[in-house]
């Protein structure tokens, strides 16, 4: 009896030592733009990091095994254009307001592990944003500081040239390099390049990119000047497929993409989707895609005005681009490695040994599906992505169908 117990204990010890990984994802199709991978691979995780990527890893080596057969694996998705400075201040638009969204309720279920709040806070209230949202969220929350010191509070506050201070904005960005990854300008309605120039000055001082939500001036400021003269390579032109008052659309009245837009993308201007509630028009996006103007980054412009409309979530927008004919590996690059490079966070957006264990598992459904733009126009497509499971820093944070859980057995 003693020998039997000793043998069982020894087997138990050997079994435990063999289980060297926390989680093993088997049989999934891995797409990783940084590492040039687009094929079935197994991925093992240990202590919040990617521990091994191989053609086959024995399931006995992991405590939890997830069978991802028929599914796609990518790095955790990065939403480079979101609005998350949630608060209770009335009439504050997207800065400590009811209109912005606390990230954890909307990120993981869409496969998103990193959100970038773009312009909710400026240098005056960034610390409040950090304490109120960044430090209290499980989602990784980064920030583009608004060039307006008071942030994106809407109306006349965003027209105040006296509150657009490139020096103070850059100083706060430099004080918080792990959180502030860019500068944002939006909603300025004057016929004046000063706000753009000050945002770029702040970006130059802090060595970070600028994102421009352009338009609203009467008469219009020339889009060509913005893209070819004012912005630097690496800066971001968001709402690229919008058709709104006060901004020249990228597709002209004859259905042709303006040549200087291609020229701008070639010189390194990042074309960002920024779908939102009013900034994505099929009459712009579809001909642009047909002519080769593909986005560098796909993003949501998430807020209460967009989430229940045509936008819905990041995987819904990704599905639109799949149905426009964009290959899946390119779509995934626009929400992983591409934005990681844009915000100068090479630690994110890939599944390399030693990288943070942010993983998204996606199903690609086939059938007939409807998709809506912000003009309430509908198209039909035959494929749609769905988030099956999200892992953030080595922990399962969303599991649609319980594929990471043991099967219940009737006692």
RAUR-V900046 format. One record per residue. N is the residue number from 1. RES is the residue in three letters. PHI is phi in whole degrees, -180 to 180 (NA if undefined). Layout:
<<N	RES	PHI> <N	RES	PHI>>
This chain:
<<1	UNK	NA> <2	UNK	-63> <3	UNK	-65> <4	UNK	-65> <5	UNK	-62> <6	UNK	-65> <7	UNK	-65> <8	UNK	-64> <9	UNK	-63> <10	UNK	-65> <11	UNK	-63> <12	UNK	-62> <13	UNK	-65> <14	UNK	-65> <15	UNK	-63> <16	UNK	-64> <17	UNK	-69> <18	UNK	-71> <19	UNK	-82> <20	UNK	-87> <21	UNK	-110> <22	UNK	-76> <23	UNK	-137> <24	UNK	-125> <25	UNK	-104> <26	UNK	-111> <27	UNK	71> <28	UNK	-86> <29	UNK	-94> <30	UNK	-87> <31	UNK	-120> <32	UNK	-140> <33	UNK	-64> <34	UNK	-61> <35	UNK	-95> <36	UNK	65> <37	UNK	-103> <38	UNK	-151> <39	UNK	-167> <40	UNK	-63> <41	UNK	-150> <42	UNK	-95> <43	UNK	-132> <44	UNK	-112> <45	UNK	-123> <46	UNK	-149> <47	UNK	51> <48	UNK	81> <49	UNK	-126> <50	UNK	-75> <51	UNK	-102> <52	UNK	-158> <53	UNK	-129> <54	UNK	-152> <55	UNK	-62> <56	UNK	-152> <57	UNK	-125> <58	UNK	-63> <59	UNK	-64> <60	UNK	-68> <61	UNK	-90> <62	UNK	-131> <63	UNK	-71> <64	UNK	-125> <65	UNK	-116> <66	UNK	-111> <67	UNK	-89> <68	UNK	-105> <69	UNK	-57> <70	UNK	81> <71	UNK	-120> <72	UNK	-113> <73	UNK	-109> <74	UNK	-143> <75	UNK	-62> <76	UNK	-53> <77	UNK	-70> <78	UNK	-114> <79	UNK	-98> <80	UNK	-81> <81	UNK	-142> <82	UNK	-141> <83	UNK	-133> <84	UNK	-129> <85	UNK	-80> <86	UNK	-74> <87	UNK	-167> <88	UNK	-125> <89	UNK	-78> <90	UNK	-72> <91	UNK	55> <92	UNK	-115> <93	UNK	52> <94	UNK	-118> <95	UNK	-130> <96	UNK	64> <97	UNK	-129> <98	UNK	-75> <99	UNK	-80> <100	UNK	-79> <101	UNK	-121> <102	UNK	-62> <103	UNK	-66> <104	UNK	-62> <105	UNK	-75> <106	UNK	-130> <107	UNK	-88> <108	UNK	-62> <109	UNK	-68> <110	UNK	-106> <111	UNK	81> <112	UNK	-89> <113	UNK	-111> <114	UNK	-134> <115	UNK	-117> <116	UNK	-118> <117	UNK	-74> <118	UNK	-108> <119	UNK	93> <120	UNK	-59> <121	UNK	-115> <122	UNK	-111> <123	UNK	-64> <124	UNK	-71> <125	UNK	-123> <126	UNK	-63> <127	UNK	-62> <128	UNK	-64> <129	UNK	-60> <130	UNK	-62> <131	UNK	-69> <132	UNK	-86> <133	UNK	-122> <134	UNK	-58> <135	UNK	-73> <136	UNK	-106> <137	UNK	-107> <138	UNK	-78> <139	UNK	-60> <140	UNK	-74> <141	UNK	-114> <142	UNK	-113> <143	UNK	-144> <144	UNK	-100> <145	UNK	-70> <146	UNK	-70> <147	UNK	-66> <148	UNK	-78> <149	UNK	-57> <150	UNK	-87> <151	UNK	85> <152	UNK	-87> <153	UNK	-93> <154	UNK	83> <155	UNK	57> <156	UNK	-67> <157	UNK	-61> <158	UNK	-83> <159	UNK	-101> <160	UNK	-81> <161	UNK	-61> <162	UNK	-68> <163	UNK	-101> <164	UNK	-102> <165	UNK	-112> <166	UNK	-64> <167	UNK	-67> <168	UNK	-67> <169	UNK	-61> <170	UNK	-67> <171	UNK	-61> <172	UNK	-67> <173	UNK	-59> <174	UNK	-72> <175	UNK	-73> <176	UNK	-128> <177	UNK	-67> <178	UNK	-80> <179	UNK	-121> <180	UNK	-92> <181	UNK	-120> <182	UNK	-176> <183	UNK	-121> <184	UNK	-123> <185	UNK	-127> <186	UNK	-153> <187	UNK	70> <188	UNK	-80> <189	UNK	-110> <190	UNK	-82> <191	UNK	-86> <192	UNK	-156> <193	UNK	-83> <194	UNK	-55> <195	UNK	-60> <196	UNK	-61> <197	UNK	-65> <198	UNK	-72> <199	UNK	-62> <200	UNK	-65> <201	UNK	-60> <202	UNK	-63> <203	UNK	-62> <204	UNK	-66> <205	UNK	-62> <206	UNK	-95> <207	UNK	58> <208	UNK	-136> <209	UNK	-76> <210	UNK	-114> <211	UNK	-112> <212	UNK	-115> <213	UNK	-97> <214	UNK	-96> <215	UNK	128> <216	UNK	105> <217	UNK	-81> <218	UNK	-129> <219	UNK	-71> <220	UNK	-62> <221	UNK	-76> <222	UNK	-69> <223	UNK	-62> <224	UNK	-61> <225	UNK	-64> <226	UNK	-58> <227	UNK	-75> <228	UNK	-104> <229	UNK	-124> <230	UNK	-86> <231	UNK	-88> <232	UNK	-98> <233	UNK	-53> <234	UNK	99> <235	UNK	-77> <236	UNK	-118> <237	UNK	-102> <238	UNK	-96> <239	UNK	60> <240	UNK	-61> <241	UNK	-102> <242	UNK	-86> <243	UNK	-136> <244	UNK	-129> <245	UNK	-63> <246	UNK	88> <247	UNK	-145> <248	UNK	-66> <249	UNK	-72> <250	UNK	-70> <251	UNK	-101> <252	UNK	-80> <253	UNK	-66> <254	UNK	-97> <255	UNK	81> <256	UNK	-108> <257	UNK	-69> <258	UNK	-64> <259	UNK	-59> <260	UNK	-69> <261	UNK	-70> <262	UNK	-60> <263	UNK	-60> <264	UNK	-64> <265	UNK	-64> <266	UNK	-65> <267	UNK	-84> <268	UNK	107> <269	UNK	-73> <270	UNK	-81> <271	UNK	-93> <272	UNK	-110> <273	UNK	-68> <274	UNK	51> <275	UNK	-51> <276	UNK	62> <277	UNK	-99> <278	UNK	-150> <279	UNK	-129> <280	UNK	-144> <281	UNK	-122> <282	UNK	-56> <283	UNK	-69> <284	UNK	-97> <285	UNK	-66> <286	UNK	-68> <287	UNK	-65> <288	UNK	-63> <289	UNK	-65> <290	UNK	-63> <291	UNK	-95> <292	UNK	99> <293	UNK	-88> <294	UNK	-93> <295	UNK	-74> <296	UNK	-81> <297	UNK	-141> <298	UNK	-102> <299	UNK	-146> <300	UNK	-94> <301	UNK	56> <302	UNK	-71> <303	UNK	-165> <304	UNK	-65> <305	UNK	-83> <306	UNK	-117> <307	UNK	-69> <308	UNK	-105> <309	UNK	-97> <310	UNK	-68> <311	UNK	-69> <312	UNK	70> <313	UNK	-164> <314	UNK	-64> <315	UNK	-68> <316	UNK	-67> <317	UNK	-67> <318	UNK	-57> <319	UNK	-64> <320	UNK	-59> <321	UNK	-70> <322	UNK	-59> <323	UNK	-77> <324	UNK	-81> <325	UNK	103> <326	UNK	-80> <327	UNK	-60> <328	UNK	-58> <329	UNK	-64> <330	UNK	-74> <331	UNK	-59> <332	UNK	-66> <333	UNK	-61> <334	UNK	-73> <335	UNK	-121> <336	UNK	-133> <337	UNK	-69> <338	UNK	-59> <339	UNK	-65> <340	UNK	-59> <341	UNK	-69> <342	UNK	-60> <343	UNK	-92> <344	UNK	58> <345	UNK	-123> <346	UNK	-67> <347	UNK	-76> <348	UNK	-111> <349	UNK	83> <350	UNK	-153> <351	UNK	-118> <352	UNK	-110> <353	UNK	-58> <354	UNK	97> <355	UNK	-74> <356	UNK	-59> <357	UNK	-84> <358	UNK	-102> <359	UNK	-133> <360	UNK	-120> <361	UNK	-110> <362	UNK	-119> <363	UNK	-102> <364	UNK	-112> <365	UNK	-86> <366	UNK	-113> <367	UNK	161> <368	UNK	-121> <369	UNK	-133> <370	UNK	-106> <371	UNK	-133> <372	UNK	-122> <373	UNK	-100> <374	UNK	-87> <375	UNK	-102> <376	UNK	62> <377	UNK	-100> <378	UNK	-121> <379	UNK	-125> <380	UNK	-110> <381	UNK	-134> <382	UNK	-110> <383	UNK	-146> <384	UNK	-151> <385	UNK	-82> <386	UNK	-141> <387	UNK	-78> <388	UNK	-89> <389	UNK	-158> <390	UNK	-129> <391	UNK	-116> <392	UNK	-124> <393	UNK	51> <394	UNK	84> <395	UNK	-115> <396	UNK	-71> <397	UNK	-114> <398	UNK	-157> <399	UNK	-146> <400	UNK	-59> <401	UNK	-117> <402	UNK	70> <403	UNK	-72> <404	UNK	-97> <405	UNK	-108> <406	UNK	-70> <407	UNK	-74> <408	UNK	-68> <409	UNK	-122> <410	UNK	-62> <411	UNK	-68>>
